[in-house]
Amino acid sequence: MKLFYAPTSPFARKVRVTAHELQLGDRIKLVLVNPWSDAELRSLNPLAKVPTLVRDDGQVLFESALICEYLDHIAAGGLYPAPGEARWSALLRQGIADGISAAAGRLFADERRPADERSSSVMQRQAAAIEAGLDRLERDAGTLSRELADIGAVSAACALGYLDFRWPERAWRDGRLELARWFDAVGQRQSMIATQHHLP
């Protein structure tokens, strides 16, 4: 398999962490791309976004949630609980964490626009989504797996790592002691160390 990724993307990191946790790293060739300009990526994925996975049979998958579930399937399970409350909770946390990552990415891009091209209302909405999402994760921090044993925990770890990468000066940990402790613990896992964000 080939995974097209960018080292700044929290969604690509989520797939890479998932692959590590499922012991699939040696089956995936990583292809570093610039999503804004890579012609091969555009030919594979009409959205020209990372992550994009080319399966062994040549079929192409994109969107991190789909790729992660596919990897879990070929690894014979592990990160997705059986249908029931545990599964709905894991998927809900994935949705919250992915929403934080998406809002953070949009806000980061907007902050770098010329002042006359920004929308203060949109930026405020993105910032509010990040804060509310973090508060929800803090509320649930005691139930998050320190072994990254489900997709909700993987997604949360990658969202928090993205905030540290893009805004190291912003104190998301303030008032969120349990979430900060959890993230400090899971940040020591090899899957997180091996996939740290960096500029290309």
C-alpha positions as CSV (number, residue, x, y, z in Angstrom):
1,M,0.0,0.0,0.0
2,K,1.0,3.6,-0.6
3,L,0.0,6.4,1.7
4,F,0.2,10.0,0.4
5,Y,0.7,12.3,3.3
6,A,2.0,15.7,4.5
7,P,3.8,15.9,7.8
8,T,1.7,19.0,8.8
9,S,-1.6,17.2,8.4
10,P,-3.4,16.0,11.6
11,F,-5.5,13.7,9.5
12,A,-2.5,12.1,7.8
13,R,-1.0,11.7,11.2
14,K,-4.1,10.0,12.5
15,V,-3.7,7.4,9.7
16,R,0.0,6.9,10.4
17,V,-0.7,6.5,14.2
18,T,-3.4,4.0,13.3
19,A,-1.0,2.0,11.1
20,H,1.6,1.9,13.9
21,E,-0.9,0.8,16.5
22,L,-2.2,-1.9,14.2
23,Q,1.4,-3.1,13.4
24,L,0.9,-2.3,9.7
25,G,3.7,0.1,9.3
26,D,5.9,-2.3,7.3
27,R,3.1,-2.8,4.7
28,I,2.7,0.9,3.9
29,K,5.0,3.0,1.7
30,L,4.9,6.6,2.7
31,V,4.8,9.2,-0.1
32,L,5.5,12.7,1.0
33,V,3.6,15.2,-1.1
34,N,2.6,18.9,-1.3
35,P,-1.2,18.7,-1.5
36,W,-1.4,22.1,-3.2
37,S,0.7,21.2,-6.2
38,D,1.3,17.4,-6.5
39,A,-0.1,16.2,-9.8
40,E,-0.1,12.5,-8.9
41,L,-2.2,13.2,-5.8
42,R,-4.7,15.1,-7.9
43,S,-4.9,12.2,-10.4
44,L,-5.7,9.8,-7.5
45,N,-7.9,11.9,-5.4
46,P,-10.2,14.5,-7.0
47,L,-10.0,16.6,-3.8
48,A,-6.2,16.6,-3.9
49,K,-6.1,16.1,-0.1
50,V,-4.1,14.0,2.3
51,P,-4.3,11.4,3.5
52,T,-4.8,9.3,0.4
53,L,-4.2,5.5,0.4
54,V,-3.6,3.4,-2.6
55,R,-4.5,-0.2,-1.8
56,D,-2.5,-3.2,-2.9
57,D,-5.2,-3.9,-5.6
58,G,-4.9,-0.3,-6.9
59,Q,-8.1,1.0,-5.5
60,V,-7.8,4.4,-3.9
61,L,-9.3,5.5,-0.5
62,F,-9.3,9.0,0.9
63,E,-10.6,10.7,4.1
64,S,-8.9,9.7,7.3
65,A,-12.0,8.1,8.9
66,L,-12.4,5.7,6.0
67,I,-8.7,4.9,5.7
68,C,-8.4,4.1,9.4
69,E,-11.4,1.8,9.3
70,Y,-10.0,0.0,6.3
71,L,-6.7,-0.5,8.0
72,D,-8.5,-1.8,11.1
73,H,-10.3,-4.2,8.8
74,I,-7.2,-5.6,7.2
75,A,-5.5,-5.9,10.6
76,A,-8.5,-8.0,11.8
77,G,-9.7,-5.4,14.2
78,G,-8.5,-3.6,17.2
79,L,-9.4,0.1,17.1
80,Y,-13.1,-0.2,16.5
81,P,-15.3,-1.8,19.2
82,A,-18.2,-4.0,18.2
83,P,-21.5,-2.2,17.6
84,G,-22.8,-0.9,20.9
85,E,-22.1,1.9,23.4
86,A,-18.3,1.5,23.3
87,R,-18.3,1.9,19.5
88,W,-20.6,4.9,19.5
89,S,-18.5,6.6,22.1
90,A,-15.3,5.9,20.1
91,L,-16.8,7.2,16.9
92,L,-18.2,10.3,18.7
93,R,-14.8,11.1,20.1
94,Q,-13.3,10.7,16.6
95,G,-15.9,13.2,15.3
96,I,-15.1,15.7,18.1
97,A,-11.4,15.4,17.6
98,D,-11.6,15.6,13.8
99,G,-13.8,18.7,14.2
100,I,-11.1,20.3,16.4
101,S,-8.4,19.5,13.8
102,A,-10.5,20.9,11.0
103,A,-11.3,24.1,12.9
104,A,-7.7,24.5,13.9
105,G,-6.5,24.0,10.3
106,R,-9.0,26.6,9.0
107,L,-8.2,29.1,11.8
108,F,-4.4,28.7,11.1
109,A,-4.9,29.4,7.4
110,D,-7.2,32.4,8.1
111,E,-4.7,33.9,10.5
112,R,-2.2,34.0,7.7
113,R,-4.4,35.8,5.3
114,P,-4.1,39.6,4.8
115,A,-6.3,41.4,7.3
116,D,-8.8,42.6,4.7
117,E,-9.4,39.0,3.5
118,R,-10.2,37.5,6.9
119,S,-13.7,37.0,8.3
120,S,-13.7,37.7,12.0
121,S,-17.0,35.9,12.5
122,V,-15.6,32.7,10.8
123,M,-12.4,32.9,12.8
124,Q,-14.4,33.3,16.0
125,R,-16.6,30.4,15.1
126,Q,-13.5,28.2,14.5
127,A,-11.9,29.3,17.8
128,A,-15.1,28.6,19.7
129,A,-15.4,25.1,18.2
130,I,-11.8,24.3,19.2
131,E,-12.4,25.5,22.8
132,A,-15.8,23.7,23.1
133,G,-14.3,20.5,21.6
134,L,-11.4,20.6,24.1
135,D,-13.8,21.1,27.0
136,R,-15.8,18.0,25.9
137,L,-12.6,15.9,25.7
138,E,-11.6,17.2,29.1
139,R,-14.9,16.0,30.5
140,D,-14.4,12.6,29.0
141,A,-10.6,12.4,29.6
142,G,-10.9,9.7,32.3
143,T,-12.4,7.3,29.8
144,L,-9.8,7.9,27.0
145,S,-7.5,4.9,26.5
146,R,-3.9,5.5,27.4
147,E,-3.0,2.7,25.1
148,L,-4.7,4.4,22.1
149,A,-6.9,1.3,22.0
150,D,-9.7,2.9,20.0
151,I,-10.1,5.3,17.2
152,G,-11.5,8.0,19.4
153,A,-8.3,8.1,21.5
154,V,-6.1,8.0,18.4
155,S,-8.1,11.0,16.9
156,A,-8.0,12.9,20.2
157,A,-4.2,12.5,20.5
158,C,-3.6,13.7,17.0
159,A,-5.9,16.7,17.4
160,L,-4.0,17.8,20.5
161,G,-0.7,17.2,18.9
162,Y,-1.7,19.4,16.0
163,L,-2.6,22.2,18.4
164,D,0.8,22.0,20.0
165,F,2.4,22.0,16.5
166,R,0.6,25.0,15.1
167,W,0.2,27.1,18.3
168,P,2.9,26.1,20.9
169,E,2.3,29.4,22.6
170,R,-1.4,28.8,23.2
171,A,-2.2,27.2,26.5
172,W,-4.9,24.7,25.6
173,R,-3.9,22.7,28.8
174,D,-5.0,25.5,31.1
175,G,-8.1,24.3,33.0
176,R,-7.9,20.9,31.3
177,L,-5.6,19.0,33.7
178,E,-7.0,15.5,33.0
179,L,-6.7,15.9,29.3
180,A,-3.2,17.3,29.5
181,R,-2.1,14.4,31.7
182,W,-3.6,11.9,29.3
183,F,-1.9,13.5,26.3
184,D,1.4,13.7,28.1
185,A,1.1,9.9,28.7
186,V,0.1,8.9,25.2
187,G,2.6,11.2,23.7
188,Q,5.3,8.8,24.8
189,R,3.9,6.0,22.7
190,Q,6.1,5.0,19.8
191,S,3.3,5.6,17.3
192,M,3.1,9.2,18.5
193,I,6.9,9.8,18.6
194,A,7.4,8.3,15.1
195,T,4.7,10.5,13.5
196,Q,5.4,13.9,15.0
197,H,4.5,16.9,13.0
198,H,7.2,18.9,11.2
199,L,7.5,21.3,8.4
200,P,8.4,19.8,5.0
